[in-house]
Amino acid sequence: MEVKLPDSIDIESPIDPGLIKKLKTGDRVTISGILFTARDTAHKRLVRAIANGDELPFNIKGQTLYYMGPSPARPGKVIGSAGPTTSSRMDAYTPPLLEAGLKAVIGKGSRSAEVKDSLKKHIAIYLVTFGGAGALLSKAIKDAEVIAYPDLAAEAVMRLEVKDFPAIVANDIYGGDLFTRNRAIYQRVQER
């Protein structure tokens, strides 16, 4: 089963900064290439490593980080359900990671003003994908490997190889915000 969005822009990860400048809030994208995963505790460790001047467990420059902790894989499957987690839980950690060279993050839900400012400053984007559709999203994951913090179990940092992973640009480098825009559209419809 294909999960590719209709009329989507095909992008490779790591994402070229030139492409990031062309993407706008609301653009539908399908990502192929490499994604790294991390959730709350892994983020805390990554940011602590940056603050201490320690080497990170992967080269973060130009990479895409997916806020996801998978369920266990069934026999013969690469990964279990692989849906996004709530992005605002990573808001305190995102600016230092963007400053270190991260170029894209994927999750669900809106972001803080500080994160949106940091996306603009560091030429990076925030993408959202579909909560509640983790089993479907797992079909776009072709390979998965734990690369750091295995003691965190499902929240360990993983390296994923993806093909046509669906997402939508929620925050671009120009200050566009999908959530603000959509709330305004909804309010206009309700006023009719």
C-alpha positions in Angstrom: 0.0 0.0 0.0 1.4 3.4 -1.0 1.3 6.3 1.4 2.4 9.0 -1.0 0.3 12.2 -0.9 -1.2 13.4 -4.2 0.5 16.5 -5.7 3.3 16.2 -3.2 6.9 17.4 -3.6 9.5 14.6 -3.6 12.4 15.4 -1.3 15.5 13.6 -0.3 16.7 13.6 3.3 19.2 15.0 4.2 17.3 18.0 2.8 19.1 20.5 0.7 19.0 24.0 2.3 18.1 25.4 -1.2 15.0 23.3 -1.2 14.1 24.4 2.3 14.0 28.0 1.0 11.5 26.9 -1.7 9.1 25.0 0.7 6.1 26.9 2.0 3.6 26.2 4.7 0.9 23.8 3.4 3.2 22.1 0.9 2.7 18.3 0.8 5.9 16.4 0.6 7.1 12.8 0.4 10.5 12.1 1.9 12.9 9.5 0.8 16.3 8.9 2.3 17.4 8.9 6.0 15.5 10.1 9.0 16.7 9.9 12.6 14.2 9.4 15.5 14.3 10.8 19.0 11.8 11.6 21.7 12.0 13.5 25.0 14.8 11.7 26.9 17.0 11.2 23.8 16.5 15.0 23.1 17.7 15.8 26.6 20.8 13.7 26.1 21.6 15.1 22.7 21.3 18.7 24.0 23.4 17.9 27.1 26.1 16.4 24.8 26.1 19.7 22.7 26.3 21.8 25.9 29.2 19.7 27.1 31.0 19.8 23.8 30.7 16.0 23.4 30.3 14.3 20.1 26.8 13.4 19.1 26.0 9.8 18.2 25.3 10.8 14.6 26.2 13.8 12.4 23.3 16.1 12.9 24.2 18.6 10.2 21.6 18.7 7.5 19.6 15.9 9.0 15.9 15.3 9.6 14.7 14.2 13.1 11.4 12.4 13.5 9.7 12.5 16.9 8.7 8.9 17.1 9.0 5.9 19.3 7.9 2.7 17.4 6.0 -0.2 18.8 7.8 -3.6 18.5 8.0 -5.0 15.0 5.9 -8.1 14.2 7.8 -11.1 12.8 9.0 -10.3 9.2 8.4 -6.5 9.6 11.0 -3.8 9.7 9.3 -1.8 12.4 6.0 -1.7 14.3 3.6 1.2 14.3 5.6 4.4 13.7 3.3 7.4 14.3 4.5 10.8 15.5 4.5 12.0 19.0 3.5 15.5 20.2 6.2 18.0 19.0 5.7 20.6 21.7 7.3 18.2 24.2 10.6 18.8 22.3 10.2 22.6 22.1 12.9 23.3 24.8 15.4 21.1 23.0 14.7 22.0 19.3 16.6 25.4 19.1 20.0 24.0 20.3 19.6 21.1 17.8 18.8 23.5 15.0 21.8 25.6 15.9 23.9 22.5 15.7 22.8 22.0 12.1 19.6 20.0 12.1 17.5 21.1 9.1 14.1 19.4 9.5 11.9 18.0 12.3 8.8 15.9 11.9 6.0 15.4 14.5 2.4 16.4 15.2 0.9 19.5 16.7 1.9 23.2 16.9 5.3 24.6 18.0 6.3 27.5 20.3 7.2 30.9 19.1 10.9 30.2 20.1 11.0 27.1 17.8 9.4 29.0 14.9 11.9 31.8 15.3 14.7 29.3 15.4 13.5 27.6 12.2 13.7 31.0 10.4 17.1 31.8 11.9 18.7 28.4 11.0 16.9 27.8 7.7 15.0 24.7 8.8 11.5 23.4 8.5 8.9 21.8 10.7 6.8 19.0 9.1 3.8 17.3 10.4 2.6 13.8 9.6 -0.5 11.9 10.5 -1.2 11.0 14.1 -3.2 7.9 14.6 -1.9 6.4 11.4 1.3 4.8 12.7 0.7 1.4 11.1 0.2 3.1 7.7 3.4 5.3 8.2 5.4 2.2 9.0 4.9 1.1 5.4 7.2 3.9 4.2 10.0 2.7 6.5 12.3 0.3 4.6 15.0 -0.2 7.2 15.4 0.7 10.9 18.4 0.5 13.2 19.0 1.6 16.8 22.2 3.8 16.7 22.2 5.4 20.2 20.8 5.2 23.7 19.6 1.6 23.5 18.7 1.7 27.2 15.8 3.9 26.2 14.2 0.9 24.4 11.4 2.2 22.0 12.7 5.8 22.6 16.3 5.0 21.5 17.7 7.1 18.7 17.1 5.2 15.4 18.3 5.6 11.9 15.4 5.0 9.4 15.6 4.5 5.7 12.3 5.8 4.2 10.7 5.9 0.8 7.8 8.3 0.1 7.2 9.1 3.7 4.3 11.6 3.7 4.3 15.0 5.5 3.1 18.5 5.3 5.1 21.7 5.9 3.7 23.2 9.1 6.3 26.0 9.7 8.5 27.4 6.9 11.4 29.8 7.1 9.1 32.7 6.3 7.0 32.5 9.4 4.2 30.5 7.9 2.2 28.5 10.4 -0.2 25.8 9.2 -2.1 25.7 12.5 -2.7 29.5 12.6 -3.8 29.5 9.0 -6.2 26.6 9.4 -7.7 28.0 12.6 -8.4 31.3 10.7 -10.0 29.3 7.8 -12.2 27.4 10.3 -13.3 30.6 12.0 -14.3 32.2 8.7 -16.4 29.1 7.8 -18.0 29.1 11.3 -19.0 32.8 10.9 -21.0 32.1 7.7 
